[in-house]
């Protein structure tokens, strides 16, 4: 294999996608880029790992105003994640970068940053529009959606593994498919999802045409506890568990992989094992949002004292004030207050 064929960022990428952020940073700092383009790509992964550690201020201070567009996009993403109230100024800047970056080597990074912001704003149509402009595995994997498309996605990942080798990136994608198929079969949604079916179908077919030189898949976002009452267990959950365990054995346990395992345990009704995995995730990252949310729900389902779940909720509010769960909770509280004001209580 020639030096041109060696992916010097292979270990950096793997570490980022399994949630091993510090290792990603350490490995990125060891890489000696061959040119400015390679340097910008390395820095993009490094700063994305810092975002994973929620070091938003560090990212903003390190990326200067004269940095390349891809890094400017990451800086804008950091500003948004730190303060979503800046949406009105950040979104137009990101759109401007997207519009002017079609020929830029870092345009995929810009697209990912912009799509991430739109997903946080629940504007999935805009996220799909941006991702659909790029014929890369990274963007196509982001576009794959639930339901019947998950089975297609599984076979795409398997084809890449068969043609090349199993990597943490491809294996986590398969694990997401295993879990997603169980969830979607148990709790189908009316209307077939978010309306991105055509984009997802095209994304799946294009992924199957790509060769192994760009092996990538989205890291698993194991927030499946909300569906735990519908999960009935089965082979797919066990398969997903083995994938997570293989990644842990080959690499290291991370909060991302541990919360994925916990979702598998919950689907099989193994609440003690799930709690152990979530506690280990919390030991590694005391502010891990997935672990806090899942432990909060688990405490409710296992009839633990009320102060246990309320403590996890307080910690979530302290460390992730803009979390989707909290936004939904605030909306429900507002609805309740509105109903209370609409009625007058009369003592008998």
Secondary structure, DSSP 8 states (H G I E B T S, - for coil): --TTT--TTHHHHHHHHTT-HHHHHHHHHH---SSHHHHHHHHHHHHHHHHHTT-HHHHHHHS-TTS-HHHHHHHHHHHHHH-GGGHHHHHHHHHHHHHT-TT-TTHHHHHHHHHHHHHHTT-HHHHHHHHTT--SHHHHHHH--STTHHHHHHHHHHHHHHHS---HHHHHHHHHHHHHHHHHHHS--GGGSSS-HHHHHHHHHHHHHS-GGG----------GGGTTT----HHHHHHHHHHHHHHHHS---HHHHHHHHHHHHHTT-HHHHHHHHHHHHHH-TT-HHHHHHHHHHHHHTT--HHHHHHHHHHHHHH-TT-HHHHHHHHHHHHHHHHHHH------
